[in-house]
Amino acid sequence: MQDEIEYVGGRTLEKVVMGGAGSYAAIGARLVAGERYAKSVSWIVDVGSDFPREFRSTIESWHTTCLFREDGNRLTTRAWNGYSGENENRGEAF
């Protein structure tokens, strides 16, 4: 859910980026559903002790049906994405 994006070649490291396939699928479905059917988009977000508050606010602003499963004994799922070269070839680690 929380990504870190690193660019080789001088661009600034981005440490707190909402990411993950589930997030992108939910926002895509929400865009298609429109305001009228926003609640028909249902998904689950696993929230660890370090889950950014601004992520929750953003997700809630979409007005989807989102179940936040909170577990303060673990960290939020993270991924590292690295981009390098002229075409910004991507590498990732979980």
C-alpha positions in Angstrom: 0.0 0.0 0.0 2.9 2.4 0.7 5.5 2.7 -1.9 8.9 4.3 -2.1 10.0 5.5 -5.5 13.7 6.1 -6.3 14.9 7.6 -9.6 18.5 7.3 -10.6 19.9 10.5 -12.1 19.0 13.3 -9.7 15.3 13.2 -9.2 14.1 13.4 -5.6 13.3 10.2 -3.7 9.6 9.8 -3.0 9.1 8.0 0.3 5.4 8.0 1.0 3.4 7.2 -2.2 0.1 5.4 -2.2 0.5 2.4 -4.4 -0.3 -1.2 -5.0 -2.4 -3.0 -7.5 -5.5 -3.0 -5.2 -5.3 0.8 -4.8 -5.0 1.3 -8.5 -7.9 -1.1 -9.2 -10.1 0.6 -6.6 -9.5 4.1 -8.0 -10.0 2.9 -11.5 -13.3 1.2 -10.6 -14.3 4.3 -8.7 -13.7 6.5 -11.7 -15.9 4.2 -13.9 -18.6 3.9 -11.2 -19.0 7.6 -10.8 -20.4 9.4 -7.8 -23.7 7.6 -8.0 -22.3 4.1 -7.8 -19.2 4.8 -5.7 -20.3 2.6 -2.8 -20.6 -0.4 -5.1 -16.7 -0.4 -5.2 -15.7 -2.6 -2.3 -12.2 -3.4 -1.1 -10.0 -4.1 1.9 -7.0 -2.1 3.1 -4.6 -3.7 5.7 -3.5 -0.9 8.0 -0.3 -1.3 10.0 1.0 0.9 12.8 2.8 3.2 10.3 -0.1 3.7 7.9 -0.2 7.4 6.8 -3.2 9.3 8.0 -3.4 11.2 4.7 -3.9 7.9 2.8 -7.0 7.1 4.9 -8.4 10.6 4.3 -7.8 10.2 0.6 -9.4 6.8 0.4 -12.4 8.0 2.4 -12.8 10.9 0.0 -13.5 8.5 -2.8 -16.7 7.3 -1.0 -16.1 3.7 -1.8 -17.0 0.8 0.5 -13.6 0.3 2.1 -12.9 -2.0 5.0 -9.8 -0.8 6.9 -8.4 -3.9 8.8 -6.2 -2.4 11.5 -3.3 -4.3 13.1 -1.0 -2.1 15.2 1.3 -5.0 15.8 2.7 -4.9 12.3 3.8 -2.5 9.6 1.9 -1.5 6.5 2.8 -3.4 3.3 5.5 -1.6 1.4 7.2 -1.8 -2.0 10.3 -0.2 -3.5 10.2 0.9 -7.1 13.4 2.0 -8.8 13.6 3.8 -12.2 16.8 4.2 -14.1 18.2 5.0 -17.5 16.9 7.1 -20.4 13.6 5.2 -20.6 13.3 4.9 -16.8 13.4 1.1 -16.7 11.6 -0.1 -13.6 12.7 -2.5 -10.9 10.8 -3.4 -7.8 11.1 -5.2 -4.5 8.6 -6.1 -1.8 
